[in-house]
Amino acid sequence: MARVKGAMMTRKRRNKTLKLAKSYWGSKSTHFKMAKQAVKKSAVYAYTGRKLKKRDFRRLWITRISAAVKPLGMNYSTFMNGLKKAGIEMNRKSLSEMAIHDSVAFAKLVDAAKAAL
């Protein structure tokens, strides 16, 4: 049986990794061994970043809602509790967008939350 050499597939695999490491600084972009480590590490950072992004946006929305209800005489936790008791189910993203762009409708939501408490 003929012996199969893996040169072509090895080169393809290495080129794929080097392509991912194209903009890296120094020999991390040219040497396969260093590029492999850097690409692996950057994939870990990217994975973690995707999880942190969700956390950070939720924190931002909560801060915006809190800042919007404060002048209307409530705090964030009381407002969310009032909405829950009033049977209004809206996510924090849409509430924060409403607080920024449609303050009249947001004020009505705050009144509904106050009435439910």
RAFEN-V318573 format. One record per pair of residues at least 12 apart in sequence whose C-alpha atoms are under 8 Angstrom apart, sorted by sequence separation. I is the first residue (numbers start at 1). J is the second residue. If there is no record, write none. Layout:
I;J
I;J
This chain:
18;30
18;31
18;32
21;35
62;76
17;32
18;35
21;38
14;32
17;35
18;36
21;39
17;36
20;39
17;39
83;109
86;112
65;92
86;113
85;113
83;112
86;115
62;92
65;95
82;112
83;113
86;116
61;92
65;96
68;99
79;110
82;113
85;116
61;93
64;96
81;113
82;114
85;117
80;113
82;115
83;116
58;92
61;95
62;96
65;99
79;113
82;116
58;93
61;96
64;99
72;107
79;114
82;117
72;110
69;110
